[in-house]
Amino acid sequence: MTVFLDNILVGVLDRFLPETYPIKNDKCQESKEILDDPQLALAMRQGTKVVHRAAENSVFTRRFLKGDITKDEYGQYLRSLYFVYKAMEGLLEKHKGDPAIATIYFPDELNREQALLDDLSYFYGQEKLAQVTHLDTMTPAVIRYIQAMEKACTIDPTLLVSHSYTRYLGDLSGGQILAKRLKKHILHLDKEDSSWDSRIGLDFYHFNNISHQNEFKSMYRQQLDQVPVTARTKDLVVAEAVQCLELNIALFDEIQAMSDSNQLERTDCINTTNDSVDSNSTDDSRWARLLKSKKPLYAWTTGLATITALTYVIYLRRKRN
């Protein structure tokens, strides 16, 4: 009897409902539709405004912008970045075949691992490079950062787009401001001196394979808008960009805490203020780095010439007397 009534009900509904009635009940199928115009660059920029402001207002960032950080603090900052970039660039390389990653993958132009190694070598010395870049020296905030990127890849490699966007565009934009602060307050270079144009210790901020940074950033944003994403994946990418900035804030806070508790590894770079080597520097590697710097060499040459001239003047006076 129940089956008979069900058949009657179906027959009645068939008379009043068209065969093509748009009943959508497959949400999973909907989420697989690739967006024609995702505007991913705009979505990430707007979605990260609040947390970006928070990053700028962290204690370490404010001190950095004021030029109030020490060499040891900056050295730890470079160490943290080295581990993060090494991991991120390894993951980008691993997933470069993914359509989303392939769209924004520019290793020749953007990779920072080697540049960071060069800067670390300058600040800590070549003989300590292996020590300060050993995996066992990764801090808790760095480990959490790397784990977050690895987890993102297990969800969807597309989420690496968030990390690439946040890190590289930040380096190409705000990083240039930080480089000037470092020249003045950490390396103690004079803007009127030829040494101001030196890249020693600042390789991280120089992208040798990008001729015009503004043009490249514009192209990169256009590429972001070509990344194949669904509505759901787009939301995940924006959320991951927010998390990336939060992880970055954690790095800043950790460095500040390490500094406050005197837990930072000592740097061993050239003191460009008085054209000498730091008191704890030794051996030929420091002298090799010193000779690479134009300013010390110029100062030594000028000083030697001055001493020679003064000696000659004194000699002539004594000879006349």
Sine and cosine of phi, psi and omega as CSV:
sin_phi,cos_phi,sin_psi,cos_psi,sin_omega,cos_omega
0.00,0.00,-0.68,0.73,-0.01,-1.00
-0.90,0.44,-0.67,0.74,0.01,-1.00
-0.89,0.46,-0.63,0.78,0.00,-1.00
-0.88,0.48,-0.70,0.71,0.00,-1.00
-0.91,0.41,-0.61,0.79,0.02,-1.00
-0.89,0.46,-0.64,0.77,0.00,-1.00
-0.91,0.41,-0.62,0.78,0.03,-1.00
-0.90,0.44,-0.67,0.74,-0.02,-1.00
-0.89,0.45,-0.68,0.73,0.02,-1.00
-0.89,0.46,-0.64,0.76,0.02,-1.00
-0.89,0.45,-0.68,0.73,0.02,-1.00
-0.89,0.46,-0.71,0.71,0.00,-1.00
-0.90,0.44,-0.58,0.81,0.01,-1.00
-0.90,0.44,-0.49,0.87,-0.01,-1.00
-0.95,0.32,-0.53,0.85,-0.11,-0.99
-0.98,-0.21,-0.37,0.93,0.00,-1.00
-0.97,-0.24,0.77,-0.63,0.03,-1.00
-0.93,0.36,0.43,-0.90,-0.03,-1.00
-0.90,0.43,-0.45,0.90,-0.05,-1.00
-0.99,-0.14,0.39,0.92,-0.01,-1.00
-0.86,0.51,0.83,-0.56,-0.13,-0.99
-0.97,0.23,0.98,0.19,0.05,-1.00
-1.00,-0.01,0.92,-0.40,-0.03,-1.00
-0.96,-0.28,0.93,-0.36,0.02,-1.00
-0.75,-0.66,0.12,0.99,0.00,-1.00
-0.96,-0.28,1.00,0.09,-0.04,-1.00
-0.91,0.42,-0.52,0.85,0.01,-1.00
-0.89,0.45,-0.66,0.75,0.02,-1.00
-0.91,0.42,-0.65,0.76,0.02,-1.00
-0.86,0.52,-0.67,0.74,-0.10,-0.99
-0.93,0.36,-0.24,0.97,-0.02,-1.00
-1.00,0.00,0.04,1.00,0.01,-1.00
-0.98,0.19,0.85,-0.52,0.00,-1.00
-0.96,0.28,0.74,-0.67,-0.01,-1.00
-0.95,0.30,0.69,-0.73,0.01,-1.00
-0.94,0.34,-0.64,0.77,-0.02,-1.00
-0.69,-0.72,0.99,0.14,-0.12,-0.99
-0.94,0.34,-0.39,0.92,-0.05,-1.00
0.74,0.67,0.78,0.63,-0.10,-1.00
-0.92,0.38,-0.61,0.80,0.00,-1.00
-0.88,0.48,-0.72,0.70,0.01,-1.00
-0.91,0.41,-0.67,0.75,-0.02,-1.00
-0.88,0.48,-0.66,0.75,0.00,-1.00
-0.95,0.31,-0.61,0.79,0.02,-1.00
-0.90,0.44,-0.69,0.72,0.00,-1.00
-0.96,0.29,-0.61,0.80,-0.05,-1.00
-0.94,0.33,-0.34,0.94,-0.06,-1.00
-0.96,-0.29,0.14,0.99,-0.06,-1.00
-0.84,0.55,-0.75,0.66,-0.08,-1.00
-0.91,0.42,-0.76,0.65,-0.04,-1.00
-0.94,0.33,-0.49,0.87,0.06,-1.00
-0.91,0.42,-0.63,0.78,0.05,-1.00
-0.91,0.41,-0.61,0.79,0.02,-1.00
-0.91,0.41,-0.62,0.78,0.03,-1.00
-0.90,0.44,-0.65,0.76,0.01,-1.00
-0.92,0.39,-0.43,0.90,-0.05,-1.00
-0.99,-0.12,0.08,1.00,0.06,-1.00
-0.92,0.40,0.45,-0.90,-0.06,-1.00
-0.84,0.54,-0.73,0.69,-0.04,-1.00
-0.89,0.45,-0.68,0.74,-0.01,-1.00
-0.90,0.44,-0.68,0.73,0.01,-1.00
-0.89,0.46,-0.66,0.75,0.03,-1.00
-0.92,0.40,-0.61,0.79,0.02,-1.00
-0.87,0.49,-0.76,0.65,-0.03,-1.00
-0.91,0.42,-0.48,0.88,0.04,-1.00
-0.99,0.13,-0.17,0.99,-0.08,-1.00
0.97,0.25,0.52,0.85,-0.13,-0.99
-0.96,-0.28,0.19,0.98,-0.01,-1.00
-1.00,-0.09,0.33,-0.94,-0.01,-1.00
-1.00,-0.09,0.21,-0.98,0.06,-1.00
-0.88,0.48,-0.63,0.78,-0.02,-1.00
-0.91,0.41,-0.62,0.78,0.05,-1.00
-0.91,0.41,-0.69,0.73,0.01,-1.00
-0.92,0.39,-0.59,0.81,0.06,-1.00
-0.87,0.49,-0.67,0.74,0.04,-1.00
-0.91,0.41,-0.60,0.80,0.06,-1.00
-0.86,0.51,-0.71,0.71,0.03,-1.00
-0.90,0.45,-0.65,0.76,0.01,-1.00
-0.89,0.46,-0.70,0.72,0.02,-1.00
-0.88,0.47,-0.71,0.71,0.00,-1.00
-0.90,0.44,-0.61,0.79,-0.01,-1.00
-0.85,0.53,-0.76,0.65,-0.01,-1.00
-0.89,0.45,-0.65,0.76,-0.02,-1.00
-0.91,0.42,-0.74,0.67,-0.03,-1.00
-0.93,0.36,-0.62,0.79,0.03,-1.00
-0.86,0.50,-0.69,0.72,0.01,-1.00
-0.93,0.37,-0.73,0.69,-0.04,-1.00
-0.89,0.45,-0.70,0.71,-0.03,-1.00
-0.94,0.34,-0.48,0.88,0.12,-0.99
-0.92,0.39,-0.64,0.77,0.03,-1.00
-0.94,0.35,-0.63,0.78,0.05,-1.00
-0.89,0.45,-0.65,0.76,0.05,-1.00
-0.90,0.44,-0.67,0.74,-0.02,-1.00
-0.89,0.45,-0.62,0.79,-0.09,-1.00
-0.96,-0.29,0.35,0.94,-0.06,-1.00
-0.90,0.44,-0.33,0.94,0.05,-1.00
-0.98,0.21,-0.25,0.97,0.05,-1.00
-0.93,0.38,0.72,-0.69,-0.05,-1.00
-0.81,0.59,-0.62,0.79,-0.02,-1.00
-0.93,0.37,-0.71,0.71,-0.03,-1.00
-0.94,0.35,-0.64,0.76,-0.01,-1.00
-0.85,0.53,-0.50,0.87,-0.04,-1.00
-0.93,0.37,-0.52,0.86,-0.10,-1.00
-0.85,-0.52,0.36,0.93,-0.08,-1.00
-1.00,-0.09,0.94,-0.33,0.00,-1.00
-0.73,-0.68,0.94,0.34,-0.10,-0.99
-0.89,0.46,-0.63,0.78,-0.03,-1.00
-0.90,0.43,-0.57,0.82,-0.03,-1.00
-1.00,0.08,-0.54,0.84,-0.23,-0.97
-0.93,-0.37,-0.46,0.89,-0.13,-0.99
-0.79,0.61,0.70,-0.72,-0.11,-0.99
-0.90,-0.44,-0.09,1.00,-0.10,-0.99
-0.84,0.54,-0.78,0.63,-0.05,-1.00
-0.92,0.40,-0.62,0.79,0.03,-1.00
-0.88,0.48,-0.64,0.77,0.03,-1.00
-0.92,0.39,-0.61,0.79,0.06,-1.00
-0.89,0.46,-0.66,0.75,0.02,-1.00
-0.89,0.45,-0.67,0.74,0.01,-1.00
-0.93,0.37,-0.63,0.77,0.04,-1.00
-0.90,0.44,-0.61,0.79,0.04,-1.00
-0.89,0.46,-0.61,0.79,0.02,-1.00
-0.93,0.38,-0.72,0.70,-0.11,-0.99
-0.98,0.19,-0.50,0.87,-0.05,-1.00
-0.94,-0.33,-0.30,0.95,-0.07,-1.00
1.00,-0.08,0.59,-0.81,-0.07,-1.00
-0.86,0.50,-0.59,0.81,-0.06,-1.00
-0.95,0.33,-0.30,0.95,0.01,-1.00
-0.97,-0.24,0.01,1.00,-0.09,-1.00
-0.87,0.50,-0.72,0.70,0.00,-1.00
-0.88,0.48,-0.60,0.80,-0.02,-1.00
-0.92,0.39,-0.75,0.66,-0.10,-0.99
-0.98,0.21,-0.19,0.98,0.04,-1.00
-0.94,-0.35,0.18,0.98,0.01,-1.00
-0.94,0.34,0.63,-0.78,-0.05,-1.00
-0.86,0.52,-0.50,0.87,-0.01,-1.00
-0.92,0.39,-0.25,0.97,-0.03,-1.00
-1.00,-0.08,0.08,1.00,0.04,-1.00
-0.90,0.44,0.69,-0.72,-0.01,-1.00
-1.00,0.09,0.28,-0.96,0.00,-1.00
-0.83,0.56,-0.66,0.75,-0.01,-1.00
-0.91,0.41,-0.60,0.80,0.04,-1.00
-0.92,0.40,-0.70,0.72,0.01,-1.00
-0.87,0.49,-0.69,0.72,0.03,-1.00
-0.89,0.45,-0.62,0.79,0.02,-1.00
-0.88,0.48,-0.75,0.66,-0.03,-1.00
-0.91,0.41,-0.66,0.75,0.03,-1.00
-0.88,0.47,-0.60,0.80,0.02,-1.00
-0.90,0.44,-0.64,0.77,0.03,-1.00
-0.92,0.39,-0.66,0.75,0.01,-1.00
-0.91,0.42,-0.65,0.76,0.03,-1.00
-0.90,0.43,-0.64,0.77,0.01,-1.00
-0.86,0.52,-0.63,0.77,-0.01,-1.00
-0.92,0.39,-0.53,0.85,0.02,-1.00
-0.95,0.32,-0.46,0.89,0.06,-1.00
-0.98,0.22,-0.78,0.63,0.02,-1.00
-0.16,-0.99,0.86,-0.52,0.01,-1.00
-0.83,0.56,-0.39,0.92,0.02,-1.00
-0.83,0.55,-0.47,0.88,-0.04,-1.00
-0.92,0.39,-0.28,0.96,0.10,-1.00
-0.91,0.42,-0.38,0.92,0.06,-1.00
-0.83,0.55,-0.62,0.79,-0.01,-1.00
-0.88,0.47,-0.70,0.71,-0.03,-1.00
-0.94,0.33,-0.65,0.76,0.03,-1.00
-0.89,0.46,-0.73,0.69,0.00,-1.00
-0.87,0.49,-0.77,0.64,-0.08,-1.00
-0.90,0.43,-0.69,0.72,-0.07,-1.00
-0.97,0.24,-0.83,0.55,-0.15,-0.99
-0.93,0.37,-0.69,0.72,0.00,-1.00
-0.93,0.38,-0.51,0.86,0.09,-1.00
-0.91,0.41,-0.65,0.76,0.01,-1.00
-0.91,0.42,-0.62,0.78,-0.04,-1.00
-0.97,0.22,-0.27,0.96,-0.03,-1.00
-0.95,-0.32,-1.00,0.07,-0.05,-1.00
-0.90,0.44,-0.42,0.91,-0.01,-1.00
-0.87,0.49,-0.51,0.86,0.00,-1.00
-0.93,0.36,-0.53,0.84,0.07,-1.00
-0.92,0.38,-0.68,0.73,0.01,-1.00
-0.89,0.45,-0.59,0.81,0.00,-1.00
-0.87,0.50,-0.64,0.77,0.02,-1.00
-0.92,0.40,-0.62,0.78,0.05,-1.00
-0.89,0.46,-0.65,0.76,-0.02,-1.00
-0.91,0.41,-0.66,0.75,0.02,-1.00
-0.86,0.52,-0.67,0.74,-0.07,-1.00
-0.98,0.19,-0.71,0.70,-0.19,-0.98
-0.98,-0.20,-0.43,0.90,0.01,-1.00
-0.98,-0.19,-0.74,0.68,0.00,-1.00
-1.00,0.00,-0.21,0.98,0.07,-1.00
0.83,0.56,0.72,0.70,0.04,-1.00
-1.00,0.02,0.49,-0.87,0.00,-1.00
-0.99,-0.12,0.80,-0.61,-0.05,-1.00
-0.88,0.48,-0.46,0.89,-0.01,-1.00
-1.00,0.08,-0.12,0.99,-0.04,-1.00
-0.99,-0.10,0.45,-0.89,0.01,-1.00
-0.90,0.44,-0.38,0.93,0.00,-1.00
-0.92,0.40,-0.30,0.96,-0.01,-1.00
-0.86,0.51,-0.51,0.86,-0.03,-1.00
-1.00,0.08,0.00,1.00,0.00,-1.00
-0.92,0.38,0.57,-0.82,0.02,-1.00
-0.97,-0.26,0.04,1.00,-0.04,-1.00
-0.88,0.48,0.84,-0.55,-0.02,-1.00
0.99,0.11,-0.01,1.00,-0.07,-1.00
-0.77,-0.63,0.42,0.91,-0.03,-1.00
-0.87,0.50,-0.50,0.86,-0.02,-1.00
-0.84,0.55,-0.53,0.85,-0.09,-1.00
-1.00,-0.05,0.01,1.00,-0.03,-1.00
-0.93,-0.37,0.85,-0.53,0.00,-1.00
-0.96,-0.27,1.00,-0.06,-0.15,-0.99
-0.91,0.42,-0.41,0.91,-0.05,-1.00
-0.99,-0.16,0.25,0.97,0.08,-1.00
-0.87,-0.49,0.93,-0.36,-0.06,-1.00
-0.96,0.27,-0.70,0.71,-0.04,-1.00
-0.80,-0.60,0.96,-0.27,-0.12,-0.99
-0.91,0.42,-0.64,0.77,-0.01,-1.00
-0.90,0.44,-0.64,0.76,0.04,-1.00
-0.91,0.41,-0.65,0.76,0.00,-1.00
-0.90,0.43,-0.69,0.72,0.00,-1.00
-0.88,0.48,-0.64,0.77,0.03,-1.00
-0.90,0.44,-0.69,0.73,0.03,-1.00
-0.89,0.45,-0.65,0.76,-0.03,-1.00
-0.89,0.45,-0.66,0.75,0.03,-1.00
-0.90,0.43,-0.60,0.80,0.06,-1.00
-0.91,0.42,-0.63,0.78,0.05,-1.00
-0.90,0.44,-0.62,0.79,0.05,-1.00
-0.84,0.54,-0.62,0.78,-0.01,-1.00
-0.97,0.25,-0.09,1.00,0.07,-1.00
-0.98,-0.19,-0.06,1.00,-0.01,-1.00
-0.91,0.41,0.81,-0.59,0.00,-1.00
-0.96,0.29,0.95,-0.31,0.00,-1.00
-0.71,-0.70,0.47,-0.88,0.16,-0.99
-1.00,0.00,0.12,-0.99,0.02,-1.00
-0.87,0.49,-0.66,0.75,0.00,-1.00
-0.92,0.40,-0.70,0.71,-0.01,-1.00
-0.91,0.42,-0.59,0.80,0.04,-1.00
-0.85,0.52,-0.71,0.71,0.02,-1.00
-0.89,0.46,-0.64,0.77,0.01,-1.00
-0.92,0.40,-0.61,0.79,0.02,-1.00
-0.90,0.44,-0.69,0.73,0.02,-1.00
-0.90,0.43,-0.68,0.73,0.02,-1.00
-0.89,0.45,-0.60,0.80,0.02,-1.00
-0.93,0.36,-0.57,0.82,0.05,-1.00
-0.90,0.43,-0.62,0.79,0.06,-1.00
-0.89,0.45,-0.71,0.70,0.00,-1.00
-0.89,0.45,-0.60,0.80,0.00,-1.00
-0.87,0.50,-0.68,0.73,0.03,-1.00
-0.93,0.37,-0.59,0.81,0.05,-1.00
-0.91,0.42,-0.63,0.78,0.05,-1.00
-0.91,0.42,-0.58,0.81,0.03,-1.00
-0.92,0.39,-0.65,0.76,0.06,-1.00
-0.87,0.49,-0.64,0.77,0.02,-1.00
-0.89,0.46,-0.59,0.81,0.07,-1.00
-0.89,0.46,-0.72,0.69,0.01,-1.00
-0.86,0.52,-0.74,0.67,-0.04,-1.00
-0.89,0.45,-0.60,0.80,-0.01,-1.00
-0.92,0.40,-0.68,0.73,0.02,-1.00
-0.88,0.47,-0.66,0.75,0.02,-1.00
-0.89,0.46,-0.68,0.73,0.00,-1.00
-0.91,0.41,-0.64,0.77,0.03,-1.00
-0.90,0.43,-0.62,0.78,0.03,-1.00
-0.92,0.40,-0.69,0.72,-0.01,-1.00
-0.88,0.47,-0.53,0.85,-0.03,-1.00
-0.99,-0.17,0.19,0.98,0.07,-1.00
0.85,0.53,0.72,0.69,-0.03,-1.00
-0.94,-0.35,0.20,0.98,-0.07,-1.00
-1.00,0.10,0.60,-0.80,0.10,-1.00
-0.95,0.32,0.69,-0.73,-0.02,-1.00
-0.94,0.33,0.72,-0.70,0.12,-0.99
-0.99,0.16,0.22,-0.98,-0.09,-1.00
-0.60,-0.80,0.69,0.72,-0.09,-1.00
-1.00,-0.09,0.13,-0.99,-0.01,-1.00
-0.93,0.36,0.69,-0.73,0.09,-1.00
-1.00,-0.01,0.98,-0.20,-0.08,-1.00
-0.98,0.21,-0.07,1.00,0.01,-1.00
-0.93,0.37,-0.72,0.69,-0.03,-1.00
-0.89,-0.45,0.33,0.94,0.08,-1.00
0.81,0.58,0.62,0.79,0.03,-1.00
-0.78,-0.63,0.05,-1.00,0.04,-1.00
-0.99,-0.13,0.59,-0.81,0.02,-1.00
-0.80,0.60,0.46,-0.89,-0.12,-0.99
-0.87,0.50,-0.44,0.90,-0.05,-1.00
-0.99,-0.16,0.26,0.96,-0.01,-1.00
-1.00,-0.03,0.54,-0.84,-0.01,-1.00
-0.55,-0.83,0.18,-0.98,0.18,-0.98
0.95,0.32,0.05,-1.00,-0.17,-0.98
-0.96,0.29,-0.43,0.90,-0.08,-1.00
-0.88,0.47,-0.59,0.81,0.02,-1.00
-0.92,0.39,-0.64,0.76,0.00,-1.00
-0.92,0.40,-0.56,0.83,0.03,-1.00
-0.89,0.45,-0.67,0.74,0.02,-1.00
-0.93,0.38,-0.57,0.82,-0.02,-1.00
-0.91,0.42,-0.65,0.76,-0.02,-1.00
-0.93,0.37,-0.33,0.94,0.04,-1.00
-0.96,0.27,-0.35,0.94,-0.05,-1.00
-0.99,0.10,0.80,-0.60,-0.02,-1.00
-0.92,0.40,-0.64,0.77,-0.11,-0.99
-0.89,0.45,-0.77,0.64,0.04,-1.00
-0.86,0.51,-0.68,0.73,-0.02,-1.00
-0.89,0.46,-0.67,0.75,0.03,-1.00
-0.90,0.43,-0.67,0.74,-0.01,-1.00
-0.90,0.43,-0.67,0.74,0.01,-1.00
-0.90,0.44,-0.70,0.72,-0.02,-1.00
-0.89,0.46,-0.71,0.70,0.01,-1.00
-0.89,0.45,-0.69,0.73,0.00,-1.00
-0.89,0.46,-0.67,0.74,0.00,-1.00
-0.90,0.44,-0.65,0.76,0.01,-1.00
-0.90,0.43,-0.65,0.76,0.00,-1.00
-0.90,0.44,-0.73,0.69,0.01,-1.00
-0.87,0.49,-0.67,0.74,0.01,-1.00
-0.88,0.47,-0.69,0.72,-0.01,-1.00
-0.90,0.43,-0.70,0.71,0.00,-1.00
-0.89,0.45,-0.64,0.76,0.03,-1.00
-0.88,0.47,-0.65,0.76,-0.01,-1.00
-0.91,0.40,-0.65,0.76,0.02,-1.00
-0.88,0.47,-0.72,0.70,0.02,-1.00
-0.87,0.48,-0.64,0.77,0.01,-1.00
-0.88,0.47,-0.71,0.70,-0.01,-1.00
-0.90,0.44,-0.66,0.75,-0.01,-1.00
-0.89,0.46,-0.69,0.72,-0.01,-1.00
-0.92,0.38,-0.55,0.84,-0.02,-1.00
-0.93,0.36,-0.60,0.80,0.01,-1.00
-0.93,0.37,-0.58,0.82,0.00,-1.00
-0.97,0.25,0.00,0.00,0.00,0.00
